[in-house]
């Protein structure tokens, strides 16, 4: 082979190698994510659905190169469900490894107060995890699990302390529940347990009263005062006569109930605190941390009653005597009826 042929052959090989290198770089190494996006891959998702999800995300610059890389790396033979965060600069190679190995990114789950039932809690979790609400309900209503965690079905909802938590999206329902038990014990251990003992209550009693307090008001400044009213009534052996507990007693038959009538007060239920003395069997909702701390640090006063103010500003008038309370109640009812009449007149017009 003469020198010219050698040079041409070497040049062809070099060009071919360069082309192969460029192709390899484009297929595997070149950054291919243009914007951040969250990719959710469910259990039993077909491979085609994974590719469709990647394409529809709008985050991939060159979807054909990603398809080619995925095919060569046999991603169709094995990939893991999970919540994956695509970030700018990621290459096809990294995306494929991430999905194949299950390198999930944990997400934040924020539980807020006043979810009223375990079924409602299951619905909340089903929207935040790969498992659906029915899978969570099966765990949350499992009496053996509830008992093993030291609760009863009536008290179990109080174990879930509102906060923002980090979880992997694929965390199983049982592991989610057990994590909340650890957070519950961490929340109470120490100062809060000491404060509860100081007011003569256990964790469940504090949580139960806190769930009533938040049912009465969203005004955090008033919560310790309202908690103090109920503490005074408990100490005197008076019925709590807490409207939120009666609304809870009617939850299954009248789920949208907001304003109580006299007939509602006749229901036979351990949650009807107009009939039953003491606290109900358990929390009527997930209480907020603010409400729990309001009970633990309740305001001492002589008040035994409270009624919403006629200004409808979300605050209350407090009273030490029934006579004062009736006057406050009449003022509120009069203002309420006038407001309703005005609304009816406006609608008629």
TADAUR-V378077 format. One line per field, one symbol per residue. phi: phi as a letter, one per 40 degrees, with the letter a starting at -180 (. if undefined). psi: psi as a letter, one per 20 degrees, with the letter a starting at -180 (. if undefined). burial: b if it has 24 or more other C-alpha atoms within 12 Angstrom, else e. Layout:
# TADAUR-V378077
phi: ???
psi: ???
burial: ???
This chain:
# TADAUR-V378077
phi: .ccccccccccccccccccccccccccbbcdbbcacabbbbcdgccdccccccccccgcccbccccdccccccfcccaabcibbbcbdgccddcdcccccbgccbcbcbbcbcgccbccccccccccbbccccccccdccbccccdcccgbbdcbcccccccabbbbcdcdcdcccccccccccccccdhccccccccbgbcdcccccccccdcccacccccdcccdcccccccccgcccfcddccdcccdccbcccbbcbdccccccacccccbccgcccadcacccccccccccbcccaccbaaadcccfcgbbcbacbcccccccccccccccccccccccccccc
psi: prhghgggghggggggggghgggggghhhppjphqqqpppoqqjpqhhhggggggihjipgnhghgggghghjlhihpqqqropopqpiqrggggggghhikmqpqrpooprrkphrhhhhggghhiirhqrhhhhghghjohgggghjkrrhhihhiioppapqpqphjpqghhgghghgghghhghpdghhghghhjkqrghgghghhhgghhhqiohhighgghhghgghghijqqhlohhhhghhjghhmhjpgpqrhhhiipoqiinjihpqaqrhaqjroqrhghghhghlqppajpiqqqqqiiljjrqpqqhqhggghgggggghghghgghghgghghh.
burial: eeeeeeeeeeeeeeeeeeeeeeeeebbbebbbbeeeebbbbbeeeebeebbeebeeeebbbebebbbebbeeeebeeebbbbbbbbeeebbbbbbbbbbbebbbbebeeebbbbbbbbbbbbbbbbebbbbbbebbbbbbbeeeebeebebebbbbbbbbbbeeeebbbbbbbbebbeebbeebeeebeeebbeebeebebebbbbbbbbbbbbbbbbebebbbbbbbbbbbbbeeeebbbbbbbbbbbbeeeeeeeeeeeeebbebeebbbbbbbebbbbbbbbbbbbbbbbbbbbbeeeebbbbbbbeeeeeebbbbeeeeeeeebbeebeeeeeeeeeeeeeeeee
